[in-house]
Amino acid sequence: MIRNKNYFRLLKHFVLTLGVFCSSFSLNTSFAQTCDCAYPIIFMHGYTGNQGTFSGLIDNTRFKNIWGPRADVFHAVLNATTSTDIWGADGIKGTSDDDVLVQFVNETNDLAPGCVYSINFENFWNENPSNPILEVNGGDSPGFTESDSNESATYKQGYALGKMIDKVLQANPNKTKVILVGHSMGGLQAREYLQRQENNSPIWWVNPSLADGHQVAKLVTTTTPHLGSNLFGNAWPFLQDEAAEVRDPLPDLFSEATRDLRYSYAPNFSCGFLGLGSCPGAYLFGGNEDDLSGYWNVDVNCDGDENDVITGINIAGSGDAWDGTYDNPIMALPTNLKYTWITSDVGTGDDLVVDLSRQWLYNGNTPYPTDGVPHRLADTILGNLNHLAIDDDPNVVIRALDESDYPIFAWDLEVNNSLAYAALAQVRPNNAPEGTSTTDVDWFKFTVPADAVGDLCISITPGDLGGRMDFFENPSNYESMTSNASDFVVFSANTTTNITLSPSDYTPGASYHIRVINNDVKYNSWIVPYKIELKTLPFLAVDLLNFTANKKEQQVVLDWSTASEENNSHFELERATDGRNFEKIGTIHGAGTTATNQYYQFLDTAPFSNHNYYRLKQVDFSGAFEYSDIVYVRFEQAGIQLHRSYPNPVRQQVFLEFSSGSTETITLSLYNAIGQIIRKENYVPYLGENKLNFSLSTESAGFYLLELQQGLTIKNIKLLKK
């Protein structure tokens, strides 16, 4: 790496332009994984569903163009025995007599790497423990008293989901977490995985000993009956055909799923006067297993005993005795991940399957769980499609996949990843606690490699939107979206922009944050994602002692020297008039490998008439290269020179004193703290000295950036309005 202590910090953001290696978003594509994701997404089906759930999204051409097609499907059989004991006769988890099987001769569930996955429980098997063969979508039941596999107990689904999360992370060893998206009962499956505890310890988590051992970054549910659904009524005392081929295509009223989805059982011999009262749905709200009747089994906790008192995943509300409102504090949902509850109302107070009030967790109008600020830890999105159709609407589901609004839930990115990361600009929930729904703020975090020695480039290639990217060294957990970082860039649509950090700006092994704000977001803005890439630049062995530029009449003399060189092929001289768009103007051969001082000179015989920015590109014999700091020479024929601005902080107006080498119009642009232009004014200057007052009397308190532009000359002033 070229080493030079004279950093031209005002222009450091424009020193390097890196290409982002995602393919274009053409409809004619083989759908290879074009960009990477921060976390893999696991799509979970509901009652009687299979891996085809969410196919309208997963198979959407535009969605596949972002992270590629579905990488794999995780298959499980949830009713491998006629016993109700999840661990079988030996009581040992992970043996061949378990009621949940995930290992088969023809399906080991060793998943392929990728970003998109589905889980599938609509399976059967050959019932041969010594040679277990999976029958994908077999749809059979092992016996008269068993539910179909995809209609089995929520308790067993939570266990199988934990096994899948583990397999997905094994397939993607550089990923730290997953995102869960569950339709209907799939949402309860995720809650079972996250909530279930024994002896105050999670039992399904991948790493139950860690506070975030669930390894989930976000849970999204679509029209999940969080508070239950009695749509299909009680099975008892009605009868249903015992033949498996009749049971399989339709919801089975005797199934464990029906039992667990219900918020009450009525009538029941154990409840109320003469047994005509309602018992609570035991899985959701707790109660005695032996109060149940009319199902293939009443063993809610799948322990082989049908006489237990069940701890429900919800706590009952203050109105209707079984109208639970939020997660049971005894085994509450963890608060170190984000929740989005997608609900739907087709105009009847429900989605034709689940009552609207039962599709989410809440206390009054506040989504649960909560960190004390409504809609920050959990939020809701309301749709108007029926229970099944909402999963196939990309605009609804993808809107819920929004990255974190705050550093506490920032998504992990890897430095020097082989692919750029694709992120999506989405319209945020209307009740977001800060900002407007059409201004999308996304937080990411990364750890600098312990062996990093060169510059670190943070590159953003926007989609069709403009905005701002900030580099934060140590933000607060809930850093405001209007706060200013020490290093930031304002970006325009479809234009790659960078923040470049020199080794003095970071500590190897330390973690930092990036905030990206997209402005004027539309519901379909996700179609063209923005891309982020983090690269450490090679440390090239050229010790640069100095690099200077000096005027000589109407020419510029560029001088530089090195203390030592190793494998140095040559230097390329580059020049720009704006400090950003450099072009090559000459080449000087290097000294190869040497330990003695070397001196170089280049004469620019035709510099620009006003601003001239120069940099060296040092190239090794291997082709690796590195840039120097930028040096600057100005010829005084035109342009503005800013002398001073005051006062700052500003109360009503700021005074600007500057000189102008021409009478060309100056454009004054005022930006707010998130990079949006809020006002523009034009000013025709006098030749020579000028004094101008710029009013901020109508602006609210906060940080602003005032930009003065005359031709190619740009001057920026950071202001604080009180």
GIPE-V610637 format. One record per residue. N is the residue number from 1. RES is the residue in one small letter. SS is DSSP state (helix for helix, strand for strand, loop for the rest). PSI is psi in whole degrees, -180 to 180 (none if undefined). D_FIRST is the distance of its C-alpha to the first C-alpha in Angstrom with 1 decimal. Layout:
N,RES,SS,PSI,D_FIRST + N,RES,SS,PSI,D_FIRST
This chain:
1,m,loop,141,0.0 + 2,i,strand,127,3.8 + 3,r,loop,124,6.0 + 4,n,loop,129,9.5 + 5,k,loop,-9,12.5 + 6,n,loop,80,14.6 + 7,y,loop,130,14.2 + 8,f,loop,76,16.6 + 9,r,helix,-30,17.6 + 10,l,helix,-22,20.6 + 11,l,helix,12,18.6 + 12,k,helix,-27,15.8 + 13,h,helix,-20,17.8 + 14,f,helix,11,17.7 + 15,v,loop,-35,14.0 + 16,l,loop,139,13.8 + 17,t,loop,114,16.7 + 18,l,loop,142,16.8 + 19,g,loop,145,19.8 + 20,v,loop,123,22.1 + 21,f,loop,45,23.6 + 22,c,loop,146,27.1 + 23,s,loop,162,30.0 + 24,s,loop,164,32.2 + 25,f,loop,56,35.3 + 26,s,loop,149,37.9 + 27,l,loop,-19,41.1 + 28,n,loop,94,41.0 + 29,t,loop,154,38.6 + 30,s,loop,-2,38.8 + 31,f,loop,37,37.6 + 32,a,loop,161,34.7 + 33,q,loop,109,32.6 + 34,t,loop,-32,30.5 + 35,c,loop,164,28.7 + 36,d,strand,166,28.5 + 37,c,loop,155,30.5 + 38,a,loop,-42,29.8 + 39,y,loop,142,33.0 + 40,p,strand,150,35.5 + 41,i,strand,131,38.8 + 42,i,strand,119,42.1 + 43,f,strand,130,45.2 + 44,m,strand,129,48.5 + 45,h,loop,171,52.0 + 46,g,loop,-164,55.2 + 47,y,loop,123,58.8 + 48,t,loop,9,59.8 + 49,g,loop,-173,56.5 + 50,n,loop,-163,54.0 + 51,q,loop,-10,50.5 + 52,g,loop,-15,51.8 + 53,t,loop,142,51.6 + 54,f,loop,12,48.9 + 55,s,helix,-32,49.0 + 56,g,helix,-27,49.3 + 57,l,helix,-52,45.8 + 58,i,helix,-37,44.1 + 59,d,loop,2,45.4 + 60,n,loop,128,44.7 + 61,t,helix,-43,42.7 + 62,r,helix,-36,40.5 + 63,f,helix,-43,39.8 + 64,k,helix,-27,38.9 + 65,n,helix,-15,36.5 + 66,i,helix,-60,34.4 + 67,w,helix,11,34.0 + 68,g,loop,178,36.0 + 69,p,loop,175,39.6 + 70,r,loop,129,41.0 + 71,a,loop,-39,39.2 + 72,d,strand,169,42.2 + 73,v,strand,135,45.5 + 74,f,strand,125,46.4 + 75,h,strand,139,50.1 + 76,a,loop,153,52.5 + 77,v,strand,121,56.3 + 78,l,loop,-1,57.6 + 79,n,loop,59,61.2 + 80,a,loop,-10,61.1 + 81,t,loop,166,64.3 + 82,t,loop,-5,67.5 + 83,s,loop,151,66.8 + 84,t,loop,-4,65.6 + 85,d,strand,119,63.5 + 86,i,loop,-31,59.8 + 87,w,loop,5,59.3 + 88,g,loop,-172,62.5 + 89,a,loop,-33,65.2 + 90,d,loop,-10,63.0 + 91,g,loop,14,61.3 + 92,i,loop,126,57.9 + 93,k,loop,138,54.9 + 94,g,loop,14,53.2 + 95,t,loop,171,56.2 + 96,s,loop,-13,58.1 + 97,d,loop,10,60.9 + 98,d,loop,154,58.8 + 99,d,loop,-17,59.8 + 100,v,loop,121,56.2 + 101,l,strand,135,54.6 + 102,v,loop,3,51.1 + 103,q,loop,127,51.0 + 104,f,strand,162,53.0 + 105,v,loop,-41,53.3 + 106,n,loop,5,52.1 + 107,e,strand,102,49.7 + 108,t,loop,-9,47.4 + 109,n,loop,28,45.4 + 110,d,loop,100,42.2 + 111,l,loop,153,40.5 + 112,a,loop,151,37.9 + 113,p,loop,156,34.6 + 114,g,loop,-168,34.5 + 115,c,loop,-15,35.1 + 116,v,strand,127,38.8 + 117,y,strand,158,41.6 + 118,s,strand,153,45.4 + 119,i,strand,148,47.8 + 120,n,strand,122,51.3 + 121,f,loop,-3,54.4 + 122,e,loop,70,56.9 + 123,n,strand,165,57.3 + 124,f,strand,175,60.0 + 125,w,strand,174,60.0 + 126,n,loop,3,62.5 + 127,e,loop,35,63.6 + 128,n,loop,97,63.0 + 129,p,helix,-28,61.0 + 130,s,helix,-17,60.8 + 131,n,helix,66,59.3 + 132,p,loop,123,58.0 + 133,i,loop,129,57.4 + 134,l,strand,136,56.0 + 135,e,strand,99,57.8 + 136,v,strand,130,55.5 + 137,n,loop,32,57.5 + 138,g,loop,-36,60.6 + 139,g,loop,18,62.0 + 140,d,loop,165,64.6 + 141,s,loop,145,65.8 + 142,p,loop,-17,66.7 + 143,g,loop,171,70.0 + 144,f,loop,-35,72.5 + 145,t,loop,23,71.3 + 146,e,loop,149,67.6 + 147,s,loop,158,65.4 + 148,d,loop,153,63.3 + 149,s,helix,-43,59.8 + 150,n,helix,0,58.2 + 151,e,helix,21,61.0 + 152,s,loop,-180,60.6 + 153,a,loop,143,60.1 + 154,t,helix,-35,57.1 + 155,y,helix,-45,56.7 + 156,k,helix,-33,55.9 + 157,q,helix,-40,53.6 + 158,g,helix,-40,51.4 + 159,y,helix,-47,51.2 + 160,a,helix,-38,50.2 + 161,l,helix,-41,47.6 + 162,g,helix,-39,45.9 + 163,k,helix,-37,45.8 + 164,m,helix,-45,44.2 + 165,i,helix,-42,41.5 + 166,d,helix,-43,40.7 + 167,k,helix,-39,40.6 + 168,v,helix,-42,38.4 + 169,l,helix,-33,35.8 + 170,q,helix,-37,36.0 + 171,a,helix,-20,35.3 + 172,n,loop,73,32.2 + 173,p,loop,-16,30.7 + 174,n,loop,3,27.7 + 175,k,loop,142,30.3 + 176,t,loop,-23,31.8 + 177,k,loop,175,34.8 + 178,v,strand,166,37.1 + 179,i,strand,133,39.1 + 180,l,strand,132,42.8 + 181,v,strand,112,45.1 + 182,g,strand,129,48.7 + 183,h,strand,134,51.7 + 184,s,loop,-119,55.1 + 185,m,helix,-21,55.7 + 186,g,helix,-30,52.0 + 187,g,helix,-38,51.3 + 188,l,helix,-33,53.7 + 189,q,helix,-46,52.1 + 190,a,helix,-40,48.8 + 191,r,helix,-39,50.6 + 192,e,helix,-46,52.3 + 193,y,helix,-44,49.0 + 194,l,helix,-34,47.6 + 195,q,helix,-35,50.8 + 196,r,loop,128,52.9 + 197,q,strand,154,53.2 + 198,e,strand,131,55.4 + 199,n,loop,42,55.8 + 200,n,loop,26,53.2 + 201,s,strand,135,50.5 + 202,p,strand,141,49.2 + 203,i,loop,-16,50.6 + 204,w,loop,-13,48.6 + 205,w,loop,152,45.0 + 206,v,loop,-42,42.3 + 207,n,loop,82,41.5 + 208,p,loop,-15,44.6 + 209,s,loop,-9,43.5 + 210,l,loop,150,40.6 + 211,a,loop,-33,41.1 + 212,d,loop,32,39.2 + 213,g,loop,-9,40.2 + 214,h,loop,-27,41.7 + 215,q,loop,42,38.2 + 216,v,strand,129,39.3 + 217,a,strand,-32,37.3 + 218,k,strand,145,40.2 + 219,l,strand,126,43.8 + 220,v,strand,131,45.4 + 221,t,strand,144,49.1 + 222,t,strand,116,51.2 + 223,t,loop,43,54.9 + 224,t,loop,136,55.0 + 225,p,loop,68,58.4 + 226,h,loop,-34,56.8 + 227,l,loop,18,60.2 + 228,g,loop,162,62.1 + 229,s,loop,132,64.1 + 230,n,loop,26,67.8 + 231,l,loop,-45,67.8 + 232,f,loop,3,69.4 + 233,g,loop,179,71.9 + 234,n,loop,146,73.1 + 235,a,loop,-47,73.7 + 236,w,loop,142,76.9 + 237,p,loop,19,79.7 + 238,f,loop,158,79.0 + 239,l,loop,157,78.6 + 240,q,loop,153,76.2 + 241,d,loop,135,76.4 + 242,e,loop,-13,75.3 + 243,a,loop,132,74.1 + 244,a,helix,-36,70.3 + 245,e,helix,-21,70.3 + 246,v,helix,-36,71.8 + 247,r,helix,-40,69.6 + 248,d,helix,-46,66.2 + 249,p,helix,-20,65.9 + 250,l,loop,156,67.0 + 251,p,loop,133,66.1 + 252,d,loop,111,68.0 + 253,l,loop,-15,69.9 + 254,f,loop,-3,70.4 + 255,s,loop,161,66.6 + 256,e,helix,-34,64.5 + 257,a,helix,-46,62.3 + 258,t,helix,-44,65.3 + 259,r,helix,-45,66.2 + 260,d,helix,-26,62.8 + 261,l,helix,-19,62.4 + 262,r,loop,143,65.7 + 263,y,loop,-6,66.0 + 264,s,strand,158,69.7 + 265,y,strand,118,72.3 + 266,a,loop,143,75.8 + 267,p,loop,164,78.5 + 268,n,loop,136,78.1 + 269,f,loop,-19,80.9 + 270,s,loop,-5,79.0 + 271,c,loop,133,78.2 + 272,g,loop,-179,80.5 + 273,f,helix,124,84.2 + 274,l,helix,26,85.7 + 275,g,helix,21,82.3 + 276,l,loop,1,81.8 + 277,g,loop,-178,78.8 + 278,s,loop,135,75.1 + 279,c,strand,148,72.8 + 280,p,strand,151,69.1 + 281,g,loop,113,66.7 + 282,a,helix,-41,65.8 + 283,y,helix,-43,62.2 + 284,l,helix,-40,61.3 + 285,f,helix,4,63.4 + 286,g,loop,159,64.7 + 287,g,strand,-177,68.2 + 288,n,strand,133,70.3 + 289,e,helix,-36,69.7 + 290,d,helix,1,73.4 + 291,d,helix,-14,74.1 + 292,l,loop,155,72.7 + 293,s,loop,160,74.7 + 294,g,loop,13,74.7 + 295,y,loop,163,71.4 + 296,w,loop,-35,70.6 + 297,n,loop,160,69.5 + 298,v,loop,21,69.0 + 299,d,loop,81,66.5 + 300,v,loop,-40,63.8 + 301,n,loop,11,61.6 + 302,c,loop,44,62.2 + 303,d,strand,8,63.3 + 304,g,loop,-3,66.5 + 305,d,loop,126,68.6 + 306,e,loop,29,70.1 + 307,n,loop,30,71.4 + 308,d,loop,159,68.2 + 309,v,strand,120,67.5 + 310,i,strand,138,64.3 + 311,t,loop,115,61.7 + 312,g,loop,158,60.8 + 313,i,loop,-11,57.3 + 314,n,strand,164,58.7 + 315,i,strand,139,60.7 + 316,a,loop,144,63.9 + 317,g,loop,-178,64.2 + 318,s,loop,-9,67.0 + 319,g,loop,-114,68.9 + 320,d,loop,132,69.8 + 321,a,loop,-29,69.7 + 322,w,loop,14,67.4 + 323,d,loop,74,65.3 + 324,g,loop,151,62.2 + 325,t,loop,-30,59.5 + 326,y,strand,177,56.4 + 327,d,strand,146,55.0 + 328,n,loop,120,56.9 + 329,p,helix,-20,55.5 + 330,i,helix,-35,56.6 + 331,m,helix,70,53.8 + 332,a,loop,158,51.8 + 333,l,loop,137,48.9 + 334,p,loop,148,45.6 + 335,t,loop,14,44.1 + 336,n,loop,29,40.4 + 337,l,loop,165,40.3 + 338,k,strand,148,41.3 + 339,y,strand,138,44.6 + 340,t,strand,119,45.9 + 341,w,strand,110,49.6 + 342,i,strand,121,50.5 + 343,t,strand,169,54.2 + 344,s,strand,143,56.5 + 345,d,loop,115,59.9 + 346,v,loop,12,61.8 + 347,g,loop,5,64.4 + 348,t,loop,11,66.5 + 349,g,loop,13,64.6 + 350,d,strand,-177,62.9 + 351,d,loop,22,61.0 + 352,l,loop,0,64.2 + 353,v,loop,-47,63.4 + 354,v,loop,132,62.0 + 355,d,strand,141,63.3 + 356,l,helix,-41,60.6 + 357,s,helix,-11,61.0 + 358,r,helix,6,60.3 + 359,q,loop,3,57.0 + 360,w,loop,171,54.8 + 361,l,loop,138,54.7 + 362,y,strand,164,55.7 + 363,n,strand,104,57.5 + 364,g,loop,-120,59.3 + 365,n,loop,9,56.8 + 366,t,strand,119,53.7 + 367,p,strand,146,51.8 + 368,y,loop,152,51.4 + 369,p,loop,168,49.6 + 370,t,loop,150,48.6 + 371,d,loop,12,46.4 + 372,g,loop,-20,48.9 + 373,v,loop,115,47.5 + 374,p,loop,139,49.3 + 375,h,loop,16,47.3 + 376,r,loop,-47,44.0 + 377,l,loop,-37,44.0 + 378,a,strand,142,46.4 + 379,d,strand,174,47.2 + 380,t,strand,151,49.5 + 381,i,strand,128,49.6 + 382,l,strand,128,53.0 + 383,g,strand,-179,53.9 + 384,n,loop,33,57.1 + 385,l,loop,160,57.2 + 386,n,loop,174,59.3 + 387,h,loop,-39,58.3 + 388,l,loop,-34,57.0 + 389,a,helix,-26,55.7 + 390,i,helix,-26,53.2 + 391,d,helix,-22,50.9 + 392,d,helix,8,50.5 + 393,d,loop,101,49.5 + 394,p,helix,-38,45.7 + 395,n,helix,-31,45.8 + 396,v,helix,-52,47.4 + 397,v,helix,-44,45.6 + 398,i,helix,-30,42.1 + 399,r,helix,-34,42.7 + 400,a,helix,-13,43.2 + 401,l,loop,18,39.8 + 402,d,loop,140,38.1 + 403,e,loop,171,35.0 + 404,s,loop,141,35.4 + 405,d,loop,-10,36.4 + 406,y,loop,154,35.2 + 407,p,helix,-29,32.4 + 408,i,helix,-28,34.8 + 409,f,helix,24,35.0 + 410,a,loop,141,31.4 + 411,w,strand,141,30.5 + 412,d,strand,131,27.7 + 413,l,strand,154,24.7 + 414,e,loop,134,22.1 + 415,v,loop,139,18.4 + 416,n,loop,31,17.2 + 417,n,loop,147,20.8 + 418,s,loop,-23,21.7 + 419,l,loop,150,23.8 + 420,a,loop,154,23.6 + 421,y,strand,134,26.2 + 422,a,strand,131,29.3 + 423,a,strand,157,31.1 + 424,l,loop,133,34.5 + 425,a,loop,119,35.8 + 426,q,loop,153,39.4 + 427,v,loop,123,42.3 + 428,r,loop,164,42.5 + 429,p,loop,146,45.9 + 430,n,loop,-26,48.2 + 431,n,loop,24,48.6 + 432,a,loop,136,44.9 + 433,p,loop,-13,45.1 + 434,e,loop,139,42.7 + 435,g,loop,179,42.1 + 436,t,loop,160,43.7 + 437,s,loop,-22,43.8 + 438,t,loop,5,42.2 + 439,t,loop,108,39.1 + 440,d,strand,120,37.0 + 441,v,strand,129,34.6 + 442,d,strand,134,32.4 + 443,w,strand,139,30.4 + 444,f,strand,158,27.7 + 445,k,strand,156,25.7 + 446,f,strand,158,22.7 + 447,t,strand,128,21.2 + 448,v,loop,133,17.5 + 449,p,loop,143,16.8 + 450,a,loop,-24,17.2 + 451,d,loop,14,14.2 + 452,a,loop,135,11.8 + 453,v,loop,-22,8.6 + 454,g,loop,-168,6.5 + 455,d,loop,152,8.5 + 456,l,strand,121,12.0 + 457,c,strand,125,13.9 + 458,i,strand,111,17.7 + 459,s,strand,134,19.4 + 460,i,strand,130,23.2 + 461,t,strand,103,25.4 + 462,p,loop,163,28.8 + 463,g,loop,-130,32.1 + 464,d,loop,13,35.0 + 465,l,loop,155,34.6 + 466,g,loop,167,32.8 + 467,g,strand,-144,31.7 + 468,r,strand,143,29.0 + 469,m,strand,132,26.1 + 470,d,strand,145,25.3 + 471,f,strand,120,22.8 + 472,f,strand,133,24.8 + 473,e,loop,-42,23.8 + 474,n,loop,71,27.4 + 475,p,loop,160,30.1 + 476,s,loop,164,33.7 + 477,n,loop,-35,35.3 + 478,y,loop,51,37.1 + 479,e,loop,133,34.8 + 480,s,loop,146,36.6 + 481,m,loop,-10,35.5 + 482,t,loop,0,36.0 + 483,s,loop,158,33.6 + 484,n,loop,132,30.5 + 485,a,loop,163,27.0 + 486,s,loop,-30,24.6 + 487,d,strand,125,22.3 + 488,f,strand,161,24.0 + 489,v,strand,145,24.4 + 490,v,strand,126,27.6 + 491,f,strand,156,27.6 + 492,s,loop,161,30.2 + 493,a,loop,134,31.7 + 494,n,loop,24,29.9 + 495,t,loop,114,26.8 + 496,t,loop,132,23.4 + 497,t,strand,149,21.9 + 498,n,strand,151,18.8 + 499,i,strand,123,17.8 + 500,t,strand,123,14.1 + 501,l,strand,127,13.4 + 502,s,loop,165,10.7 + 503,p,helix,-24,10.7 + 504,s,helix,-10,13.5 + 505,d,helix,-8,15.5 + 506,y,loop,166,16.1 + 507,t,loop,123,17.1 + 508,p,loop,135,16.3 + 509,g,loop,-10,19.7 + 510,a,loop,160,21.1 + 511,s,strand,145,22.9 + 512,y,strand,171,22.8 + 513,h,strand,150,25.0 + 514,i,strand,136,25.0 + 515,r,strand,130,28.2 + 516,v,strand,129,29.1 + 517,i,strand,120,32.2 + 518,n,strand,134,34.0 + 519,n,loop,154,36.8 + 520,d,loop,48,40.2 + 521,v,loop,140,40.0 + 522,k,loop,168,42.8 + 523,y,loop,-23,44.4 + 524,n,loop,16,42.8 + 525,s,helix,-22,39.3 + 526,w,helix,-20,38.1 + 527,i,helix,-35,38.7 + 528,v,loop,95,35.4 + 529,p,loop,164,32.9 + 530,y,strand,157,29.7 + 531,k,strand,142,26.5 + 532,i,strand,137,23.6 + 533,e,strand,136,20.3 + 534,l,strand,120,17.6 + 535,k,strand,136,14.3 + 536,t,strand,135,11.2 + 537,l,loop,147,8.2 + 538,p,loop,143,6.5 + 539,f,loop,104,3.9 + 540,l,loop,142,3.4 + 541,a,loop,67,5.4 + 542,v,strand,119,6.0 + 543,d,strand,99,7.6 + 544,l,strand,121,9.0 + 545,l,strand,-39,12.4 + 546,n,strand,161,13.9 + 547,f,strand,116,14.5 + 548,t,strand,158,18.1 + 549,a,strand,129,20.8 + 550,n,strand,140,24.4 + 551,k,strand,140,27.7 + 552,k,strand,95,29.9 + 553,e,loop,-120,33.2 + 554,q,loop,25,32.3 + 555,q,strand,169,29.0 + 556,v,strand,128,25.5 + 557,v,strand,122,23.7 + 558,l,strand,122,19.9 + 559,d,strand,141,18.6 + 560,w,strand,159,15.2 + 561,s,strand,156,14.4 + 562,t,strand,148,12.0 + 563,a,strand,-32,12.9 + 564,s,strand,157,11.6 + 565,e,strand,150,10.2 + 566,e,strand,118,10.4 + 567,n,strand,39,11.7 + 568,n,strand,110,10.8 + 569,s,strand,-56,13.5 + 570,h,strand,169,13.6 + 571,f,strand,140,12.8 + 572,e,strand,131,14.8 + 573,l,strand,130,16.4 + 574,e,strand,146,17.4 + 575,r,strand,146,20.1 + 576,a,strand,155,22.0 + 577,t,loop,-10,25.2 + 578,d,loop,3,24.6 + 579,g,loop,5,20.9 + 580,r,loop,-51,20.7 + 581,n,loop,90,21.8 + 582,f,loop,151,19.6 + 583,e,strand,150,20.9 + 584,k,strand,134,19.7 + 585,i,strand,-4,21.7 + 586,g,strand,166,20.5 + 587,t,strand,138,18.4 + 588,i,strand,129,17.6 + 589,h,strand,143,17.1 + 590,g,strand,-180,14.4 + 591,a,strand,8,15.5 + 592,g,strand,-113,14.5 + 593,t,strand,123,14.1 + 594,t,strand,151,15.3 + 595,a,loop,7,15.5 + 596,t,loop,158,17.3 + 597,n,loop,139,16.6 + 598,q,strand,145,16.4 + 599,y,strand,136,17.8 + 600,y,strand,154,17.7 + 601,q,strand,144,20.1 + 602,f,strand,139,21.1 + 603,l,strand,120,24.3 + 604,d,strand,106,24.9 + 605,t,loop,-10,28.7 + 606,a,loop,64,29.4 + 607,p,loop,166,27.6 + 608,f,loop,155,28.9 + 609,s,loop,-12,32.0 + 610,n,loop,-89,30.7 + 611,h,strand,137,27.1 + 612,n,strand,116,24.1 + 613,y,strand,133,20.5 + 614,y,strand,148,17.7 + 615,r,strand,157,14.0 + 616,l,strand,137,11.8 + 617,k,strand,109,10.5 + 618,q,strand,129,8.5 + 619,v,strand,128,10.0 + 620,d,strand,167,10.1 + 621,f,loop,-25,13.7 + 622,s,loop,-11,13.6 + 623,g,loop,-13,13.1 + 624,a,loop,149,9.8 + 625,f,strand,163,8.1 + 626,e,strand,152,6.0 + 627,y,strand,151,8.1 + 628,s,loop,178,8.8 + 629,d,loop,167,11.5 + 630,i,loop,138,14.9 + 631,v,strand,161,17.6 + 632,y,strand,138,21.2 + 633,v,strand,138,24.5 + 634,r,strand,135,27.9 + 635,f,loop,136,31.1 + 636,e,loop,20,34.1 + 637,q,loop,-30,36.4 + 638,a,loop,-178,36.2 + 639,g,loop,171,34.8 + 640,i,strand,147,35.3 + 641,q,strand,118,34.1 + 642,l,strand,122,34.6 + 643,h,strand,-51,36.0 + 644,r,strand,159,36.9 + 645,s,strand,140,38.2 + 646,y,strand,158,40.7 + 647,p,loop,169,41.9 + 648,n,loop,108,39.3 + 649,p,loop,155,40.4 + 650,v,strand,140,42.7 + 651,r,loop,-52,46.3 + 652,q,loop,-48,47.9 + 653,q,strand,157,45.8 + 654,v,strand,139,42.8 + 655,f,strand,135,43.2 + 656,l,strand,129,40.6 + 657,e,strand,123,40.6 + 658,f,strand,164,38.7 + 659,s,strand,150,39.2 + 660,s,strand,135,39.2 + 661,g,loop,1,39.0 + 662,s,loop,174,41.1 + 663,t,loop,20,43.7 + 664,e,loop,140,41.7 + 665,t,strand,138,42.2 + 666,i,strand,131,39.8 + 667,t,strand,125,39.3 + 668,l,strand,121,39.0 + 669,s,strand,130,37.8 + 670,l,strand,123,38.1 + 671,y,strand,144,36.0 + 672,n,loop,-176,36.9 + 673,a,loop,-16,34.6 + 674,i,loop,16,33.9 + 675,g,loop,12,33.0 + 676,q,loop,137,36.4 + 677,i,strand,124,37.9 + 678,i,strand,-12,41.2 + 679,r,strand,145,42.4 + 680,k,strand,140,42.0 + 681,e,strand,152,43.8 + 682,n,strand,148,43.9 + 683,y,strand,129,44.4 + 684,v,strand,113,45.4 + 685,p,loop,163,44.2 + 686,y,loop,155,46.0 + 687,l,loop,119,44.5 + 688,g,strand,-136,43.1 + 689,e,strand,142,43.3 + 690,n,strand,150,43.8 + 691,k,strand,130,44.7 + 692,l,strand,138,44.7 + 693,n,strand,135,45.6 + 694,f,strand,122,44.2 + 695,s,strand,138,46.3 + 696,l,loop,23,45.1 + 697,s,loop,-29,48.6 + 698,t,loop,-2,48.9 + 699,e,loop,149,45.6 + 700,s,loop,166,45.4 + 701,a,loop,144,43.5 + 702,g,strand,-173,39.8 + 703,f,strand,143,36.4 + 704,y,strand,161,36.1 + 705,l,strand,122,33.7 + 706,l,strand,121,35.4 + 707,e,strand,130,33.8 + 708,l,strand,124,35.1 + 709,q,strand,127,34.5 + 710,q,strand,107,35.9 + 711,g,loop,-123,35.0 + 712,l,loop,-1,31.2 + 713,t,strand,129,30.9 + 714,i,strand,132,30.3 + 715,k,strand,134,30.7 + 716,n,strand,140,30.6 + 717,i,strand,122,32.6 + 718,k,strand,129,32.5 + 719,l,strand,148,36.1 + 720,l,strand,118,38.1 + 721,k,strand,128,41.7 + 722,k,loop,none,44.1
